[in-house]
Amino acid sequence: MSGDDPHVHVTATVPSEDAPVRNVPASTFGLAGDLPGVVTTGCGPRVPYAATSARPDRVACLPCREHARREHLRSVDEVERLSGLPGSAISPAQGRLASAHHRDLAGRFSEA
């Protein structure tokens, strides 16, 4: 981890599961876990969590932008596949909305 890296990165887990995972114990028990101090980025190195963002307009690291684009497109495929299965927890209409959201984010990450 270099302290002189000027880039804003994305976490390796895109889309990030941090908020939904933290919301379960927070809403159930009134407890919120701490965010990690250091995370692995989409381009590989570990950086302070504060040096990451999920917003395309803030990410300056080009390899991280490409990683985020690929991961959002992977999410599109996964959501579309799962929402079409019988007994799925999400309806096809909800799947289309989620897919459109991830497609939009993937497109925004591919913009320079």
N, CA and C of each residue as an Amber inpcrd file, in Angstrom:
protein
   336
   0.8560000  -1.1770000   0.0000000   0.0000000   0.0000000   0.0000000
   0.8920000   1.2270000   0.0000000   0.7360000   2.0540000  -0.9860000
   1.5470000   3.2530000  -1.1080000   0.7420000   4.4600000  -0.6730000
   1.3300000   5.2890000   0.1520000   0.6410000   6.4730000   0.6360000
   0.6070000   7.5940000  -0.3700000   1.3330000   7.4660000  -1.4840000
   1.3760000   8.5370000  -2.4620000   0.5590000   8.2470000  -3.7180000
  -0.3350000   7.2680000  -3.6810000  -1.1950000   6.9460000  -4.8180000
  -2.3080000   7.9860000  -4.8980000  -2.3340000   8.8010000  -5.9690000
  -3.3390000   9.8580000  -6.0550000  -4.6960000   9.3850000  -6.5800000
  -4.7980000   8.1310000  -7.0130000  -6.0180000   7.6620000  -7.6590000
  -7.0850000   7.2330000  -6.6620000  -8.3270000   7.4080000  -7.0750000
  -9.4580000   6.8390000  -6.3550000  -9.7680000   5.5230000  -7.0450000
  -9.9330000   4.4580000  -6.2770000 -10.1160000   3.1100000  -6.7920000
 -11.5360000   2.6140000  -6.5080000 -11.8330000   1.3990000  -6.9750000
 -13.0460000   0.6800000  -6.5660000 -12.5920000  -0.5440000  -5.7820000
 -13.4550000  -1.0230000  -4.9090000 -13.1240000  -2.2400000  -4.1760000
 -13.2140000  -3.4310000  -5.1230000 -12.5210000  -4.5010000  -4.7740000
 -12.5190000  -5.6950000  -5.6220000 -13.9030000  -6.3130000  -5.7080000
 -14.7320000  -6.1180000  -4.6820000 -16.0920000  -6.6600000  -4.6900000
 -17.0360000  -5.6000000  -5.2310000 -17.2270000  -5.6340000  -6.5340000
 -18.1410000  -4.7030000  -7.2040000 -19.2560000  -5.5250000  -7.7960000
 -20.5130000  -5.2110000  -7.6520000 -21.0170000  -4.1680000  -6.7790000
 -20.7950000  -4.5440000  -5.3230000 -20.5770000  -3.5430000  -4.5270000
 -20.2140000  -3.7510000  -3.1310000 -21.3830000  -4.2840000  -2.3170000
 -21.0930000  -5.2690000  -1.4970000 -22.1140000  -5.8320000  -0.6170000
 -22.0560000  -5.2140000   0.7710000 -21.1800000  -4.2480000   0.9890000
 -20.9660000  -3.7040000   2.3260000 -22.2480000  -3.1860000   2.9790000
 -22.9820000  -2.3280000   2.2910000 -24.1630000  -1.7210000   2.9000000
 -25.2420000  -2.7420000   3.2420000 -25.6560000  -3.6240000   2.3100000
 -26.6920000  -4.5900000   2.6850000 -26.2610000  -5.5230000   3.8080000
 -25.0080000  -5.9270000   3.7970000 -24.5260000  -6.8300000   4.8440000
 -24.5230000  -6.1170000   6.1870000 -24.1200000  -4.8550000   6.2060000
 -24.0970000  -4.0990000   7.4550000 -25.5070000  -3.7540000   7.9310000
 -26.4650000  -3.6290000   7.0290000 -27.8190000  -3.2440000   7.4160000
 -28.5500000  -4.3350000   8.1830000 -28.2210000  -5.6050000   7.9340000
 -28.9330000  -6.6940000   8.6130000 -28.7200000  -6.6360000  10.1250000
 -27.4820000  -6.6730000  10.6360000 -27.3420000  -6.5870000  12.0910000
 -27.7540000  -5.2250000  12.6430000 -27.5870000  -4.1760000  11.8240000
 -27.9820000  -2.8520000  12.2960000 -29.4890000  -2.7850000  12.5260000
 -30.2590000  -3.3200000  11.5780000 -31.7140000  -3.2640000  11.7340000
 -32.2230000  -4.2990000  12.7250000 -31.5230000  -5.4160000  12.8620000
 -31.9650000  -6.4670000  13.7690000 -31.5880000  -6.1830000  15.2160000
 -30.3400000  -5.7990000  15.4320000 -29.8350000  -5.6540000  16.8010000
 -29.4760000  -4.2280000  17.1800000 -29.5490000  -3.3100000  16.2410000
 -29.1590000  -1.9380000  16.5290000 -27.6500000  -1.7710000  16.5880000
 -26.9260000  -2.6940000  15.9700000 -25.4670000  -2.6460000  15.9690000
 -24.9680000  -2.4510000  14.5470000 -23.9340000  -1.6630000  14.3980000
 -23.3280000  -1.4870000  13.0770000 -21.8480000  -1.8090000  13.1760000
 -21.3980000  -2.7060000  12.3130000 -19.9850000  -3.0610000  12.2900000
 -19.1550000  -1.9590000  11.6720000 -17.9000000  -1.9570000  12.0070000
 -16.9810000  -0.9740000  11.4410000 -16.6660000  -1.3200000   9.9960000
 -16.4740000  -0.2830000   9.1920000 -16.0050000  -0.4920000   7.8310000
 -14.5370000  -0.8850000   7.8870000 -14.0690000  -1.6410000   6.9020000
 -12.6530000  -2.0230000   6.9180000 -11.7610000  -0.8010000   6.7290000
 -10.5950000  -0.8170000   7.3390000  -9.6500000   0.2850000   7.1790000
  -8.9360000   0.2240000   5.8460000  -8.6320000  -1.0010000   5.3950000
  -7.9000000  -1.2120000   4.1520000  -8.6390000  -2.2810000   3.3510000
  -8.7510000  -2.0700000   2.0380000  -9.4480000  -3.0190000   1.1700000
  -8.6080000  -3.3240000  -0.0620000  -8.8800000  -4.4670000  -0.6790000
  -8.2600000  -4.8080000  -1.9550000  -9.0460000  -4.1240000  -3.0640000
  -8.3350000  -3.5460000  -4.0090000  -8.9790000  -2.8090000  -5.0900000
  -9.1770000  -3.6980000  -6.3180000  -9.9350000  -3.1990000  -7.2530000
 -10.1700000  -3.9200000  -8.4980000  -8.9070000  -4.1000000  -9.3200000
  -7.9160000  -3.2370000  -9.1120000  -6.6520000  -3.3480000  -9.8540000
  -5.6030000  -4.1230000  -9.0730000  -5.9180000  -4.5550000  -7.8540000
  -5.0190000  -5.4270000  -7.1070000  -4.4680000  -4.9320000  -5.7980000
  -3.9010000  -3.7220000  -5.7020000  -3.2940000  -3.3140000  -4.4380000
  -4.3260000  -3.0870000  -3.3340000  -3.8330000  -3.0650000  -2.1200000
  -4.6750000  -2.7380000  -0.9660000  -4.4840000  -1.2580000  -0.6480000
  -5.5910000  -0.5640000  -0.4840000  -5.5550000   0.8700000  -0.1980000
  -6.5180000   1.1680000   0.9400000  -6.4130000   2.3430000   1.5630000
  -7.4000000   2.7150000   2.5760000  -8.8070000   2.7410000   1.9710000
  -9.7840000   2.2650000   2.7320000 -11.1710000   2.2480000   2.2450000
 -11.6060000   3.6400000   1.7990000 -11.1110000   4.6760000   2.4750000
 -11.4740000   6.0550000   2.1390000 -10.9770000   6.4540000   0.7540000
 -10.0420000   5.7040000   0.1710000  -9.5180000   6.0100000  -1.1600000
 -10.2700000   5.2480000  -2.2430000 -11.4700000   4.7470000  -1.9200000
 -12.2880000   4.0270000  -2.8990000 -13.6370000   4.7100000  -3.0470000
 -14.2890000   4.4310000  -4.1520000 -15.6280000   4.9540000  -4.3880000
 -16.3740000   3.9920000  -5.3030000 -17.6870000   3.9620000  -5.1680000
 -18.5240000   3.1710000  -6.0660000 -19.1080000   4.0460000  -7.1700000
 -18.8380000   5.3530000  -7.0920000 -19.3810000   6.2910000  -8.0740000
 -18.4370000   6.4290000  -9.2600000 -18.9080000   6.1600000 -10.4700000
 -18.0480000   6.2330000 -11.6620000 -17.3730000   7.5820000 -11.8520000
 -18.0390000   8.6690000 -11.4880000 -17.4630000   9.9950000 -11.6980000
 -16.3120000  10.3010000 -10.7430000 -16.1030000   9.4570000  -9.7480000
 -15.0290000   9.6930000  -8.7780000 -13.8290000   8.7690000  -8.9590000
 -14.0060000   7.6610000  -9.6530000 -12.9300000   6.6780000  -9.7960000
 -11.9670000   7.1360000 -10.8840000 -10.6890000   7.3090000 -10.5050000
  -9.6770000   7.7960000 -11.4420000  -8.7660000   6.6830000 -11.9590000
  -8.7260000   5.5560000 -11.2900000  -7.8540000   4.4500000 -11.6950000
  -8.4890000   3.7150000 -12.8760000  -7.8320000   3.7460000 -14.0240000
  -8.3980000   3.1360000 -15.2340000  -8.5830000   1.6190000 -15.1170000
  -7.6140000   0.8590000 -14.5550000  -7.8560000  -0.5730000 -14.3820000
  -9.0360000  -0.8560000 -13.4460000  -9.2180000  -0.0280000 -12.4300000
 -10.3700000  -0.2060000 -11.5320000 -11.6810000   0.0930000 -12.2570000
 -11.6760000   1.0920000 -13.1200000 -12.8840000   1.4110000 -13.8890000
 -13.2690000   0.2190000 -14.7710000 -12.2640000  -0.3880000 -15.4290000
 -12.5180000  -1.5500000 -16.2810000 -13.0240000  -2.7280000 -15.4400000
 -12.4370000  -2.9270000 -14.2660000 -12.8790000  -3.9930000 -13.3620000
 -14.3440000  -3.7800000 -12.9720000 -14.6830000  -2.5520000 -12.5940000
 -16.0580000  -2.2480000 -12.1910000 -17.0250000  -2.4630000 -13.3530000
 -16.6230000  -2.0520000 -14.5600000 -17.4860000  -2.2530000 -15.7350000
 -17.7590000  -3.7350000 -15.9500000 -16.7080000  -4.5550000 -15.9160000
 -16.8780000  -6.0070000 -16.0950000 -17.7760000  -6.6020000 -15.0180000
 -17.5690000  -6.1950000 -13.7710000 -18.3500000  -6.7660000 -12.6720000
 -19.8240000  -6.3600000 -12.7500000 -20.0980000  -5.1390000 -13.1590000
 -21.5020000  -4.7220000 -13.3120000 -22.1640000  -5.4790000 -14.4630000
 -21.4250000  -5.7080000 -15.5540000 -21.9850000  -6.5000000 -16.6570000
 -22.2110000  -7.9520000 -16.2350000 -21.3210000  -8.4820000 -15.4030000
 -21.5060000  -9.8320000 -14.8620000 -22.7690000  -9.8790000 -13.9980000
 -23.0100000  -8.8140000 -13.2370000 -24.2180000  -8.7420000 -12.4100000
 -25.4730000  -8.7090000 -13.2670000 -25.3970000  -8.0280000 -14.4140000
 -26.5410000  -7.9950000 -15.3370000 -26.8990000  -9.4200000 -15.7470000
 -25.8950000 -10.1810000 -16.1810000 -26.1390000 -11.5620000 -16.6080000
 -26.7230000 -12.3960000 -15.4720000 -26.1700000 -12.2370000 -14.2880000
 -26.6220000 -13.0320000 -13.1440000 -28.0600000 -12.6900000 -12.7520000
 -28.3730000 -11.4070000 -12.6830000 -29.7240000 -10.9840000 -12.3070000
 -30.7350000 -11.4460000 -13.3500000 -30.3960000 -11.2980000 -14.6220000
 -31.3350000 -11.7190000 -15.6690000 -31.5700000 -13.2250000 -15.6220000
 -30.5170000 -13.9790000 -15.3790000 -30.6530000 -15.4330000 -15.3060000
 -31.4980000 -15.8370000 -14.0910000 -31.2000000 -15.2700000 -12.9300000
 -31.8970000 -15.6680000 -11.7060000 -33.3470000 -15.1890000 -11.6700000
 -33.6200000 -14.0060000 -12.2090000 -34.9930000 -13.4950000 -12.1480000
 -35.9300000 -14.2750000 -13.0580000 -35.3810000 -15.0120000 -14.0030000
 -36.2080000 -15.8080000 -14.8950000 -36.4990000 -17.2090000 -14.3900000
 -35.8810000 -17.5870000 -13.2870000 -36.0890000 -18.9360000 -12.7490000
 -37.4150000 -19.0310000 -12.0000000 -38.0870000 -20.1630000 -12.0980000
 -39.3240000 -20.3410000 -11.3300000 -39.0270000 -20.2760000  -9.8310000
 -39.8600000 -19.5690000  -9.1000000 -39.7100000 -19.4590000  -7.6540000
 -38.6520000 -18.4690000  -7.2190000 -38.1590000 -17.6610000  -8.1500000
 -37.1300000 -16.6870000  -7.8210000 -37.6660000 -15.6520000  -6.8430000
 -36.7880000 -15.1450000  -5.9820000 -37.1810000 -14.1290000  -5.0010000
 -37.4690000 -12.7880000  -5.6580000 -36.9590000 -12.5830000  -6.8690000
 -37.2430000 -11.3410000  -7.5870000 -37.9880000 -11.6690000  -8.8710000
 -38.9190000 -10.8120000  -9.1960000 -39.7290000 -11.0240000 -10.3980000
 -38.9320000 -10.6330000 -11.6370000 -39.3790000 -11.0800000 -12.8130000
 -38.7100000 -10.6490000 -14.0430000 -38.6950000  -9.1250000 -14.1990000
 -39.7570000  -8.4470000 -13.7680000 -39.7980000  -6.9780000 -13.8600000
 -38.7480000  -6.3510000 -12.9490000 -38.6110000  -6.8760000 -11.7270000
 -37.5840000  -6.3720000 -10.8150000 -36.1910000  -6.6710000 -11.3750000
 -36.0420000  -7.8290000 -11.9900000 -34.7690000  -8.1890000 -12.6050000
 -34.4000000  -7.2480000 -13.7320000 -35.3930000  -6.8550000 -14.5300000
 -35.1330000  -5.9070000 -15.6180000 -34.6850000  -4.5490000 -15.0740000
 -35.3220000  -4.1060000 -13.9830000 -34.9180000  -2.8290000 -13.3730000
 -33.4930000  -2.8980000 -12.8310000 -33.1750000  -3.9750000 -12.1290000
 -31.8210000  -4.1410000 -11.5850000 -30.8050000  -4.2520000 -12.7120000
 -31.1450000  -4.9860000 -13.7630000 -30.2390000  -5.1290000 -14.9050000
 -29.9890000  -3.7820000 -15.5740000 -31.0350000  -2.9960000 -15.7290000
 -30.8860000  -1.6760000 -16.3460000 -29.9740000  -0.7880000 -15.4980000
 -30.1150000  -0.8720000 -14.1850000 -29.2730000  -0.0830000 -13.2740000
 -27.8030000  -0.4750000 -13.4350000 -27.5220000  -1.7820000 -13.4460000
 -26.1420000  -2.2420000 -13.5750000 -25.5790000  -1.9540000 -14.9690000
 -26.4220000  -2.0510000 -15.9980000 -25.9710000  -1.7140000 -17.3530000
 -25.5870000  -0.2370000 -17.4330000 -26.3960000   0.6120000 -16.7960000
 -26.1050000   2.0440000 -16.7680000 -24.7780000   2.3060000 -16.0580000
 -24.5730000   1.6780000 -14.9000000 -23.3130000   1.8570000 -14.1840000
 -22.1290000   1.3500000 -15.0010000 -22.2840000   0.2150000 -15.6620000
 -21.1980000  -0.3210000 -16.4950000 -20.8570000   0.6740000 -17.6000000
 -21.8640000   1.2590000 -18.2110000 -21.6150000   2.2590000 -19.2530000
 -20.9230000   3.4970000 -18.7110000 -21.3060000   3.9220000 -17.5200000
 -20.6650000   5.0960000 -16.9230000 -19.2220000   4.8110000 -16.5230000
 -18.9170000   3.5780000 -16.1140000 -17.5380000   3.2220000 -15.7970000
 -16.6780000   3.1380000 -17.0560000 -17.2810000   2.8730000 -18.2100000
 -16.4830000   2.7690000 -19.4350000 -16.2000000   4.1480000 -20.0440000
 -16.8980000   5.1810000 -19.5920000 -16.6240000   6.5290000 -20.0760000
 -15.3350000   7.0350000 -19.4470000 -14.5590000   7.7510000 -20.2270000
 -13.2860000   8.2690000 -19.6950000 -13.4540000   9.6550000 -19.1250000
